[in-house]
Each structure stands twice: as C-alpha cells, then as structure tokens.
Amino acid sequence: MAVAIRPAQALKLLHDFSYALVRHGEPDFSQRQLSILLTIYMESPPHTVRGLAKKLGVTKPVITRALDTMGRLELVARRRDEADRRNVVIRRTAKGALAVERLGDLLVEKAKGLPR
C-alpha cells in the first residue's frame, strides 16, 4: 500500500516517532542499530553477522557491537552455524518480536497524528 505524504510530513513523522521512542522508554538505539534490528525482523532469515555487514555496508565489528546491545536486551540471540562454524547466525526472540511490533504500533499512532 503506497502512502503519499509530503516531505515536511515525512520529517514530522520521523521527528514525532523519534521523540516518542525517547519519551516512552524504548531502548535508545542509534539509526544503525534500528536498521539492523528491523532488517532481522522484517526480512526473511537466515541472518548472519557477515550477511548483515555486507547488506548494510558496514564492518562485522559494527554489527557485532549492535548485536551485543540487542542481545543484552534479549531482542536477538546468536549461535554458531553448525554447517559453517565461521558464521554466526542471528535468531529472533519473542521479546524482540514484541518490541518490533510496539515500534510498528507507535509509528502508526504517530502517522495518524500527521496534519493533512
């Protein structure tokens, strides 16, 4: 479903969403961390550290640091790939799925408040 909004509306939505994340006590993610989290939950698995780094154009240590933060929050889990021990596979968690769902709900709520 395509949604037509003006640039000023898009920026207002981004602002309101970002503001709500801070005010409502959601985890304080950087844009990069949020992109990694959403990629894990919005795109089909499997996800690996190497694959995420390549997709997002960052280094593996950048992905690892983000996953460390998300792991402490129990939003993702990691394990070694049994078929190729060099790969680290990222798994979704129930807590992570609920957190991403809350993000979606919050974004929809803020979009409803956009001026027409």
C-alpha positions in Angstrom: 0.0 0.0 0.0 1.5 3.3 -1.1 1.2 6.3 1.2 1.5 9.7 -0.3 2.9 12.3 2.1 4.8 15.5 1.6 8.5 15.8 2.7 7.5 18.0 5.6 5.0 15.4 6.8 7.6 12.7 6.5 10.1 14.7 8.6 7.3 15.4 11.1 6.6 11.7 11.3 10.2 10.9 11.8 10.5 13.6 14.5 7.4 12.5 16.3 8.4 8.8 16.2 11.9 9.6 17.4 10.6 11.8 20.2 8.1 9.1 21.3 10.9 6.5 21.4 12.8 8.7 23.8 9.8 9.7 25.9 8.3 6.2 26.2 11.5 4.5 27.5 12.1 2.3 24.5 15.7 1.2 24.0 17.9 4.1 22.9 19.0 2.7 19.5 21.1 4.5 17.0 19.8 4.7 13.5 22.3 1.9 12.5 21.1 -0.3 15.4 17.5 0.2 14.5 18.2 -0.6 10.9 19.9 -3.8 11.9 17.0 -4.8 14.2 14.4 -4.1 11.6 16.4 -6.0 8.9 16.4 -9.0 11.2 12.7 -8.9 11.8 11.4 -7.6 8.5 13.4 -9.7 6.1 13.4 -13.5 5.8 16.1 -15.3 7.8 18.7 -16.7 8.0 20.7 -13.6 9.1 24.4 -13.8 9.8 26.9 -11.2 11.0 28.7 -11.4 7.7 25.4 -11.0 5.7 24.2 -8.1 7.7 27.5 -6.3 7.4 27.5 -6.8 3.6 23.9 -5.7 3.2 24.3 -2.5 5.3 27.7 -1.7 4.1 29.4 -1.7 7.5 32.1 -3.8 9.1 31.4 -7.0 11.1 32.5 -5.4 14.3 29.8 -2.7 13.8 27.2 -5.5 13.5 28.7 -7.4 16.5 28.5 -4.3 18.8 24.9 -3.7 17.8 24.0 -7.3 18.4 25.8 -7.2 21.8 23.4 -4.4 22.8 20.3 -6.2 21.4 21.4 -9.4 23.0 21.6 -7.8 26.4 18.0 -6.6 25.8 17.1 -10.1 24.7 15.8 -8.8 21.3 18.0 -11.2 19.4 20.1 -14.3 20.1 23.2 -15.6 18.4 24.7 -19.0 17.7 27.4 -20.5 15.6 26.3 -22.1 12.3 26.8 -25.8 12.7 27.3 -26.2 9.0 30.0 -23.5 8.8 31.5 -22.6 12.2 32.8 -19.3 10.8 29.3 -17.9 10.5 27.3 -16.5 13.4 23.5 -16.9 12.9 21.2 -14.3 14.4 17.9 -15.6 15.7 14.8 -13.6 16.5 13.3 -13.8 20.0 9.8 -13.5 21.3 10.8 -10.4 23.3 12.3 -8.9 20.1 9.2 -9.6 18.0 7.1 -7.9 20.6 9.5 -4.9 20.7 9.4 -4.6 16.9 5.6 -4.8 16.9 5.5 -2.0 19.5 7.6 0.1 17.2 5.2 -0.5 14.4 2.2 0.4 16.6 4.0 3.6 17.7 4.8 4.6 14.2 1.1 4.0 13.1 0.0 6.1 16.1 2.2 9.0 15.1 1.3 8.7 11.5 -2.4 9.2 12.4 -1.5 12.5 14.0 0.0 14.0 10.9 -1.7 17.1 9.7 -3.5 16.7 6.4 
